[in-house]
C-alpha cells in the first residue's frame, strides 16, 4: 500500500506501479479547497491513484486487513498510529540525511541553514518522528540558487529511484542501520517565520525567498517575494534596511535584488513590471510605511521654504 499526498509523492506512486509493484490501497489526505471560492480538489496522489484504478481512502486504519505486506510512505503529512505499524510494517522516503532535519520541512530547513548538502533516506517507520533505522541513503549538493521546490523535485526523483531499487531486490530489504549523530528538527515554517526581516543579511533573506512564500508588505498590503538573489558587493548600499534602491532592497548586510514578486490577490510578475505599476517613491521602505510625499504647489512644483 502507498501513503502520500503531494505531487512529489504522486510521481513515486506512478513509478512503483510502472516497476511492477501491486499497490492494493492508497491512503491520502482529504480533498481541500485551493482558494476560498474553489471547489474541493483531490490531492495529486489521489488523482494518480484514480487514473491507475487503485482504491483510495483517507482513513489510515484501513491499511489493516487490506492484504498488503508493506506500506510505503512519501510526504504523507499525518502521524501513523503505533497499533497500525504493529500490523503493517512501513518504510518512509524522507528528504534529508537523517538524523539531520527530522520532521515536516526538511528541504526548507536545509536551505535556511545554508547546508551545502542534503539527500534522501529510506527508513523504517516507527511511532516516534523519523527515528527509524535507515535501509539506504543518497547524498546530493544543494545548488546556490536552488529553490525548495526545485530541490524537492530533484530529491523526489532520486528517492523514487532508490525505493524502486530497494523494493526490487530478490533478497528483500537489507538490514537497516540505526541513525547516528545529533538530531535536528525541521518544523513546518509558520507565516511569521516567512516574513522577511531586512535587518538580516541579503544572503539570509535570499535563503528565505528560496524556501518559498517569503513575504513583506508594501503600503500596508502583503507582497510575496517570488524570486530574489543576494547581490555580490552590495555591502556599500546607502539607506536603512528595507529601502528600495532600483530593483534591490537594502538589508543589514548587502543588497537583495528582487526578481519576481506577487501582490496580494494578484498573479506573480517580474519585479520591473510590478515597479512600473506600483510606482514606489524614492526612499520607500518595504515592510514599513511609505516615505512622506512632498506636496505640490498650485503650479505643480514643490512648495518654497519659508
NUSEVO-558584 format. One line per 10 residues: number of its first residue (from 1); for each residue z, y, x of N, C-alpha, C, CB. Coordinates in steps of 0.02 Angstrom, whole numbers. Glycine has a CB too. Layout:
N
NUM> Z:Y:X:Z:Y:X:Z:Y:X:Z:Y:X  ...;
//
This chain:
306
1> 0:-60:42:0:0:0:0:62:44:61:0:-48  -17:119:14:-25:181:51:13:236:16:-100:199:59  52:274:55:90:331:28:69:394:66:167:318:34  41:442:30:19:504:62:0:556:11:-40:490:108  -15:616:35:-29:672:-11:-89:715:9:32:715:-16  -90:748:69:-141:799:82:-207:770:107:-115:848:131  -252:816:124:-319:797:146:-318:753:207:-359:859:160  -274:768:255:-272:729:316:-253:656:301:-222:759:366  -210:645:251:-191:577:231:-248:543:193:-128:579:188  -285:582:155:-342:553:118:-393:523:166:-375:606:74;
11> -404:556:222:-450:529:272:-426:463:300:-460:579:328  -361:457:310:-333:394:335:-341:339:283:-259:403:354  -328:353:221:-336:304:168:-408:278:166:-317:334:99  -455:323:169:-525:302:168:-542:258:228:-571:364:166  -518:277:287:-532:239:348:-503:169:345:-505:276:409  -443:162:318:-412:96:313:-451:50:267:-339:103:287  -476:76:212:-516:34:167:-583:17:199:-527:70:99  -612:64:235:-676:50:269:-667:-2:324:-704:114:298  -606:-6:352:-593:-56:404:-578:-125:374:-534:-34:447  -579:-130:308:-570:-195:275:-501:-209:250:-590:-247:321;
21> -455:-161:253:-387:-173:229:-385:-167:153:-338:-124:262  -350:-213:122:-343:-214:49:-283:-172:29:-337:-286:23  -295:-115:-1:-241:-71:-22:-226:-84:-95:-259:5:-10  -168:-113:-109:-151:-134:-177:-129:-75:-220:-97:-186:-175  -99:-24:-190:-69:30:-229:-66:93:-186:2:11:-254  -78:149:-217:-70:214:-184:-15:253:-219:-137:255:-184  31:280:-179:85:323:-206:74:393:-179:156:296:-186  74:442:-223:64:511:-203:108:557:-245:-11:532:-209  107:620:-231:148:668:-268:113:690:-332:164:730:-224  149:719:-380:119:738:-444:65:791:-437:172:763:-491;
31> 19:792:-485:-31:845:-490:5:912:-493:-77:835:-552  -26:963:-464:5:1029:-468:-48:1083:-472:51:1041:-408  -27:1141:-496:-72:1198:-502:-82:1230:-434:-45:1250:-553  -143:1248:-417:-157:1283:-354:-150:1358:-362:-228:1266:-330  -150:1381:-425:-137:1452:-440:-106:1455:-510:-204:1495:-437  -83:1513:-530:-48:1520:-593:-91:1502:-653:-22:1590:-601  -154:1518:-650:-198:1508:-708:-235:1441:-706:-247:1564:-712  -234:1408:-649:-273:1346:-641:-240:1288:-677:-283:1330:-567  -280:1240:-696:-255:1178:-723:-226:1136:-666:-310:1139:-761  -177:1093:-681:-150:1049:-628:-206:1006:-598:-94:1004:-655;
41> -207:999:-532:-258:960:-499:-227:905:-457:-303:1006:-455  -262:849:-449:-234:793:-411:-232:807:-337:-274:730:-424  -190:771:-302:-188:776:-229:-251:747:-199:-125:740:-201  -269:767:-139:-328:737:-106:-323:661:-102:-335:765:-35  -263:634:-89:-255:561:-86:-270:529:-154:-184:542:-63  -247:561:-207:-260:533:-274:-334:534:-290:-222:573:-327  -369:587:-269:-442:590:-282:-479:534:-246:-469:658:-260  -461:522:-183:-494:469:-145:-477:400:-174:-473:471:-71  -414:391:-194:-394:327:-224:-434:313:-288:-319:327:-240  -443:365:-329:-482:357:-391:-554:339:-375:-479:420:-433;
51> -581:371:-324:-650:356:-303:-657:284:-279:-672:404:-247  -604:258:-246:-606:190:-219:-583:138:-269:-564:186:-156  -561:160:-328:-539:113:-379:-471:82:-366:-589:59:-386  -427:119:-331:-360:94:-314:-310:123:-364:-340:113:-241  -265:80:-387:-213:103:-434:-168:154:-401:-171:43:-458  -150:207:-439:-111:263:-413:-47:270:-455:-151:329:-414  7:286:-420:70:301:-454:104:359:-419:116:238:-456  151:391:-454:193:442:-424:264:418:-413:193:505:-468  278:356:-432:344:327:-427:348:281:-366:362:288:-492  388:301:-316:395:261:-255:422:191:-271:441:296:-205;
61> 463:186:-322:491:122:-340:439:70:-360:539:131:-396  379:92:-379:326:46:-399:301:3:-342:269:84:-430  318:22:-280:294:-19:-223:328:-87:-223:306:18:-157  388:-90:-250:424:-154:-254:391:-197:-307:500:-143:-269  370:-256:-288:337:-300:-335:262:-290:-340:367:-293:-401  234:-244:-299:162:-231:-302:122:-283:-263:146:-162:-275  158:-326:-225:124:-380:-190:99:-362:-121:67:-403:-229  116:-304:-95:94:-283:-29:144:-306:24:84:-207:-26  118:-323:83:161:-345:138:182:-288:183:126:-399:179  148:-230:178:163:-173:221:144:-109:186:126:-179:289;
71> 185:-58:196:168:9:172:149:54:231:227:39:133  98:95:220:75:143:270:88:213:243:-1:133:288  125:254:280:146:320:258:113:373:302:223:328:259  78:420:271:47:476:307:58:540:268:-30:462:319  99:585:295:110:650:263:125:644:189:49:696:274  172:601:172:189:589:102:229:646:73:228:524:96  277:673:111:314:730:88:374:715:44:270:775:51  393:651:39:451:633:0:492:581:36:430:608:-70  557:579:23:601:530:53:592:462:18:676:552:48  589:410:57:583:342:30:652:310:32:531:299:71;
81> 675:287:-26:743:261:-33:753:199:10:759:244:-106  815:190:35:831:134:79:820:67:45:903:139:103  835:63:-20:826:-1:-54:753:-21:-60:857:2:-123  708:28:-61:636:13:-61:615:-14:7:595:75:-80  641:17:60:624:-5:128:648:-75:142:653:44:178  702:-95:111:727:-164:119:676:-213:89:796:-173:85  644:-193:34:598:-237:0:529:-238:34:591:-216:-72  506:-179:58:438:-174:86:443:-136:153:390:-137:37  429:-169:209:428:-133:273:371:-83:275:422:-183:332  383:-27:309:332:26:311:325:55:381:349:82:261;
91> 265:78:395:252:115:457:229:186:439:198:79:502  245:233:481:229:303:468:188:331:525:294:345:458  134:367:508:96:405:558:125:475:561:19:406:540  156:491:617:191:555:624:155:598:676:265:545:643  148:663:662:108:707:705:150:743:757:72:758:663  184:704:799:218:732:857:235:675:904:283:772:837  261:692:962:284:641:1010:359:634:1002:265:661:1085  378:589:958:449:579:942:489:559:1003:457:527:887  552:584:1008:592:616:955:583:692:950:664:601:965  534:721:985:523:793:977:488:806:910:481:822:1036;
101> 516:852:873:489:876:809:489:821:756:420:902:819  548:795:743:558:755:683:558:803:623:624:714:687  529:781:568:533:822:508:465:841:479:571:884:522  467:891:434:410:906:390:355:947:422:435:941:331  370:986:474:319:1032:501:312:1026:577:337:1104:483  297:965:602:294:956:674:236:994:707:287:884:691  180:1001:673:122:1036:702:137:1110:710:59:1025:658  163:1141:656:179:1212:659:233:1227:710:202:1236:590  285:1185:713:340:1198:760:318:1190:832:398:1150:745  273:1143:846:247:1136:914:209:1198:935:202:1074:919;
111> 169:1226:890:132:1287:906:180:1346:917:82:1303:850  229:1354:872:275:1410:878:316:1406:943:322:1411:818  332:1346:965:371:1337:1026:329:1346:1089:404:1269:1026  264:1351:1081:221:1356:1139:214:1291:1177:247:1409:1185  223:1234:1143:215:1170:1177:144:1162:1203:232:1111:1128  137:1140:1266:69:1130:1292:36:1067:1267:71:1128:1367  77:1018:1246:50:954:1221:88:933:1159:56:899:1275  56:889:1122:88:855:1065:54:787:1060:82:896:998  56:756:1001:24:691:994:40:659:928:45:646:1050  28:594:924:43:556:864:83:495:882:-23:536:827;
121> 125:473:835:163:411:842:155:370:779:238:426:856  147:305:788:153:258:732:221:225:740:94:205:732  264:237:691:334:216:696:356:176:635:379:276:705  409:138:643:439:104:586:478:154:545:485:45:610  473:148:479:509:194:434:580:168:424:472:201:366  628:212:435:699:197:423:725:246:371:741:202:489  787:233:348:815:277:297:829:347:324:880:248:270  842:354:390:853:420:420:786:451:439:899:414:482  786:517:446:724:555:454:691:542:522:738:629:446  635:508:522:592:498:582:630:471:642:560:564:600;
131> 675:425:630:715:396:684:690:328:706:787:391:663  643:299:672:623:230:684:590:218:752:576:207:631  592:157:777:560:140:840:484:148:834:577:69:861  452:158:892:381:177:894:339:118:916:371:237:940  286:104:878:239:50:895:188:73:947:203:25:832  165:135:941:115:161:987:113:237:980:44:131:974  90:271:1033:84:343:1032:24:364:1073:148:377:1058  -2:423:1057:-57:454:1095:-41:527:1105:-126:444:1059  -53:553:1164:-37:623:1180:-101:663:1188:5:627:1245  -99:727:1166:-157:772:1173:-131:842:1192:-199:774:1108;
141> -174:881:1223:-157:951:1236:-168:994:1174:-198:978:1295  -132:1050:1170:-141:1098:1116:-183:1155:1141:-72:1123:1089  -238:1170:1107:-282:1224:1128:-247:1291:1125:-344:1225:1084  -266:1336:1169:-233:1401:1174:-237:1441:1110:-263:1442:1231  -294:1436:1074:-303:1473:1012:-307:1426:952:-366:1515:1016  -288:1364:960:-294:1314:906:-244:1329:850:-283:1244:934  -269:1328:789:-225:1339:731:-193:1273:710:-265:1370:673  -142:1279:668:-108:1220:643:-156:1176:603:-48:1239:600  -200:1207:564:-248:1168:526:-296:1129:571:-288:1213:480  -320:1163:622:-366:1129:669:-331:1073:706:-395:1180:719;
151> -271:1086:730:-234:1035:766:-216:976:721:-170:1065:797  -197:990:659:-179:936:613:-239:891:600:-153:965:547  -298:920:592:-358:879:581:-372:836:642:-418:923:565  -364:864:701:-376:826:762:-326:769:769:-374:871:823  -263:784:755:-211:732:758:-222:679:704:-142:763:752  -246:701:646:-259:653:593:-312:602:613:-280:689:530  -366:626:645:-419:581:667:-393:535:722:-479:621:693  -355:562:769:-327:522:823:-279:469:795:-291:566:874  -234:489:750:-186:444:722:-217:391:678:-135:481:684  -269:409:641:-304:361:599:-335:306:642:-357:396:557;
161> -368:325:696:-397:276:741:-344:230:770:-435:311:798  -285:259:787:-231:218:814:-204:169:762:-174:263:840  -197:192:700:-174:149:646:-222:90:634:-166:188:582  -287:106:631:-337:55:620:-335:3:676:-407:86:614  -326:27:738:-322:-18:795:-261:-64:789:-319:22:861  -203:-35:774:-141:-74:770:-143:-125:713:-81:-28:762  -165:-103:655:-165:-147:597:-220:-200:600:-173:-106:533  -267:-191:646:-321:-239:654:-306:-293:706:-383:-205:673  -248:-290:737:-229:-340:788:-219:-408:756:-166:-318:826  -250:-459:785:-240:-527:759:-169:-550:769:-288:-575:794;
171> -136:-526:820:-67:-546:835:-16:-506:796:-54:-541:908  -38:-459:755:9:-418:717:33:-357:757:68:-459:694  77:-320:728:103:-260:761:142:-279:824:147:-219:713  137:-238:876:177:-252:936:251:-239:923:152:-209:995  292:-258:971:364:-243:966:375:-168:974:405:-284:1019  407:-135:926:417:-63:932:469:-46:985:437:-33:864  462:14:1013:507:38:1066:552:93:1037:467:64:1127  618:88:1046:662:141:1021:644:209:1050:736:124:1036  653:261:1011:641:329:1035:692:347:1089:645:380:977  671:385:1138:717:408:1190:705:482:1203:707:367:1255;
181> 758:517:1221:754:588:1234:794:628:1183:682:611:1234  795:693:1193:833:738:1149:792:755:1087:852:803:1187  818:739:1027:780:754:966:777:830:953:811:718:905  722:852:926:717:919:898:690:911:827:670:966:941  703:961:785:688:954:714:639:1008:690:752:956:673  593:986:648:538:1029:625:544:1042:550:470:997:642  590:1085:532:597:1102:461:536:1140:437:661:1145:449  520:1132:374:464:1169:345:476:1244:351:455:1150:271  424:1281:368:431:1354:377:441:1388:310:369:1383:413  488:1433:308:501:1472:247:458:1535:247:577:1490:241;
191> 447:1566:189:410:1629:188:440:1683:233:406:1655:117  507:1685:238:539:1735:281:522:1723:354:614:1734:271  518:1659:374:501:1644:443:429:1663:459:511:1569:457  386:1663:408:316:1679:418:302:1754:418:274:1645:365  352:1794:405:342:1867:408:340:1889:481:399:1905:370  288:1924:499:278:1946:568:329:2000:586:207:1972:578  361:1992:643:406:2041:671:372:2069:733:477:2010:688  345:2130:726:307:2158:780:350:2182:838:265:2215:755  416:2176:832:459:2189:889:455:2131:939:531:2199:866  431:2074:917:421:2018:962:357:2028:1001:420:1952:923;
201> 343:1984:1049:284:1992:1091:220:1974:1052:289:1949:1154  163:1999:1079:99:1983:1049:86:1908:1051:43:2020:1084  107:1876:1104:97:1803:1110:135:1766:1055:120:1778:1180  197:1786:1043:237:1754:990:207:1767:921:309:1778:992  184:1828:910:153:1845:846:89:1804:835:138:1921:842  49:1797:888:-12:1758:882:3:1685:866:-53:1763:948  56:1659:894:75:1590:878:93:1582:804:135:1567:921  128:1632:777:146:1629:706:84:1631:662:194:1687:688  36:1672:681:-27:1675:644:-62:1607:647:-73:1731:672  -62:1576:705:-94:1510:713:-59:1457:670:-93:1489:786;
211> 6:1466:658:42:1418:616:19:1421:543:117:1432:619  -8:1478:521:-36:1484:454:7:1523:406:-47:1416:426  -26:1566:366:6:1606:313:55:1658:339:41:1560:264  46:1679:401:88:1734:427:71:1797:389:77:1743:504  120:1839:377:108:1898:336:149:1958:359:124:1883:263  125:2015:337:162:2077:346:151:2117:281:137:2117:410  164:2182:283:149:2223:225:108:2284:246:214:2245:189  68:2308:199:29:2369:209:35:2410:146:-46:2354:227  66:2469:153:79:2513:95:115:2476:39:12:2542:69  165:2437:60:209:2404:13:182:2340:-17:224:2450:-41;
221> 122:2318:2:94:2257:-26:83:2207:30:27:2271:-63  89:2143:13:84:2090:63:13:2087:92:104:2023:33  10:2077:157:-54:2070:192:-49:2008:236:-73:2134:234  -87:1956:220:-88:1896:261:-133:1906:321:-111:1834:219  -108:1888:379:-149:1891:440:-180:1822:449:-106:1913:502  -244:1818:436:-279:1754:437:-293:1731:508:-344:1759:398  -312:1778:551:-328:1761:620:-312:1821:664:-403:1740:628  -285:1807:723:-267:1860:770:-261:1830:840:-201:1896:750  -262:1872:891:-252:1847:959:-217:1901:1001:-319:1827:991  -177:1877:1047:-145:1923:1094:-196:1950:1142:-87:1888:1132;
231> -194:2016:1156:-242:2048:1200:-215:2049:1270:-258:2120:1175  -253:2022:1316:-234:2024:1386:-231:2096:1410:-282:1982:1430  -179:2113:1447:-172:2180:1474:-154:2232:1422:-234:2200:1507  -128:2210:1364:-112:2258:1311:-42:2287:1316:-119:2225:1246  -7:2275:1372:62:2296:1378:70:2371:1382:93:2264:1438  16:2407:1399:21:2479:1407:10:2517:1341:-28:2502:1458  9:2482:1286:-3:2514:1222:50:2567:1206:-5:2463:1166  27:2621:1176:73:2675:1157:94:2665:1085:40:2745:1166  150:2694:1067:173:2692:998:223:2636:986:115:2683:952  261:2641:932:312:2591:916:280:2527:889:363:2619:865;
241> 316:2471:891:290:2409:863:269:2416:790:341:2353:870  211:2388:773:185:2391:706:131:2443:696:240:2405:658  124:2490:742:73:2542:735:4:2513:748:88:2601:784  -43:2530:706:-112:2509:715:-146:2552:768:-151:2511:649  -180:2520:814:-222:2554:864:-291:2522:861:-191:2550:936  -335:2552:823:-401:2522:814:-395:2457:776:-436:2511:882  -418:2402:806:-414:2336:774:-353:2297:795:-476:2296:789  -307:2329:831:-248:2295:856:-185:2329:830:-247:2293:933  -130:2291:833:-64:2318:814:-18:2312:875:-35:2279:752  21:2364:885:68:2365:941:125:2317:927:95:2438:953;
251> 144:2278:977:202:2234:971:254:2253:1024:181:2159:979  308:2215:1026:359:2228:1076:336:2217:1147:419:2185:1063  283:2177:1155:254:2165:1222:180:2149:1213:291:2108:1260  138:2199:1218:66:2189:1213:38:2206:1145:50:2119:1230  -27:2199:1140:-63:2212:1078:-84:2147:1045:-125:2256:1092  -82:2147:978:-106:2091:939:-171:2113:905:-53:2067:888  -227:2085:925:-291:2102:894:-298:2064:828:-350:2085:941  -310:2102:775:-317:2072:708:-391:2054:697:-292:2121:653  -403:1991:682:-471:1966:674:-489:1957:601:-480:1900:711  -444:1930:563:-456:1920:492:-392:1931:452:-483:1850:479;
261> -398:1961:392:-340:1975:351:-356:1959:278:-317:2049:359  -304:1957:237:-313:1944:166:-262:1985:127:-305:1868:149  -287:2032:88:-243:2073:46:-218:2033:-13:-280:2136:22  -162:2055:-40:-131:2021:-97:-180:2018:-155:-67:2058:-119  -193:1957:-181:-238:1948:-237:-311:1950:-220:-223:1999:-287  -329:1954:-157:-399:1957:-135:-416:1899:-89:-412:2024:-99  -480:1892:-73:-502:1841:-26:-497:1866:45:-574:1820:-42  -502:1821:95:-498:1842:165:-559:1883:185:-492:1781:210  -548:1929:232:-601:1973:257:-594:1980:333:-598:2043:223  -650:1992:368:-645:2014:437:-606:2079:439:-715:2022:470;
271> -567:2090:492:-525:2149:494:-565:2213:487:-485:2150:558  -624:2217:518:-664:2277:514:-683:2294:443:-727:2270:556  -701:2244:403:-719:2255:333:-658:2278:293:-749:2191:302  -601:2247:307:-540:2269:273:-523:2341:290:-481:2223:292  -528:2359:354:-510:2427:375:-556:2479:343:-514:2432:451  -620:2462:334:-667:2508:302:-645:2523:230:-738:2479:302  -621:2472:195:-599:2482:127:-529:2512:121:-600:2418:90  -483:2491:165:-414:2513:160:-404:2582:190:-368:2463:194  -443:2600:241:-441:2665:274:-370:2683:296:-468:2719:228  -340:2643:340:-272:2660:364:-272:2726:401:-245:2604:409;
281> -217:2764:393:-210:2829:426:-191:2819:499:-157:2872:390  -205:2871:539:-183:2869:608:-107:2863:611:-207:2932:647  -82:2817:651:-11:2808:657:21:2767:602:22:2873:660  -19:2739:557:9:2699:503:38:2634:531:-44:2685:448  92:2611:500:129:2554:526:123:2495:478:203:2573:537  106:2437:505:109:2376:466:181:2353:461:64:2321:497  200:2332:401:269:2311:391:316:2368:377:293:2274:451  290:2428:374:332:2486:361:303:2530:306:341:2528:425  313:2594:311:287:2641:261:231:2682:293:343:2688:234  184:2709:254:130:2749:282:156:2811:318:82:2770:228;
291> 121:2830:371:138:2892:405:125:2951:357:97:2901:470  168:3003:358:158:3059:313:89:3091:323:213:3112:323  54:3103:268:-12:3135:274:-4:3211:277:-58:3115:214  -50:3243:312:-50:3317:315:-85:3343:253:-85:3343:380  -50:3386:215:-78:3410:152:-132:3462:166:-23:3440:108  -189:3457:132:-243:3505:143:-229:3572:109:-309:3476:118  -261:3624:134:-259:3689:101:-310:3690:46:-271:3747:151  -314:3745:11:-364:3752:-43:-434:3745:-17:-355:3818:-78  -444:3761:48:-511:3757:78:-522:3689:110:-520:3812:129  -474:3642:104:-484:3576:130:-460:3567:202:-555:3557:125;
301> -436:3620:234:-414:3614:304:-339:3610:307:-439:3673:345  -311:3599:366:-239:3595:373:-206:3663:361:-219:3568:441  -145:3661:336:-108:3723:324:-88:3755:390:-46:3710:281  -91:3820:391:-70:3856:452:6:3855:455:-97:3929:452  30:3852:517:103:3854:526:130:3924:513:121:3832:596  194:3927:496:224:3992:482:244:4027:546:285:3984:436;
//
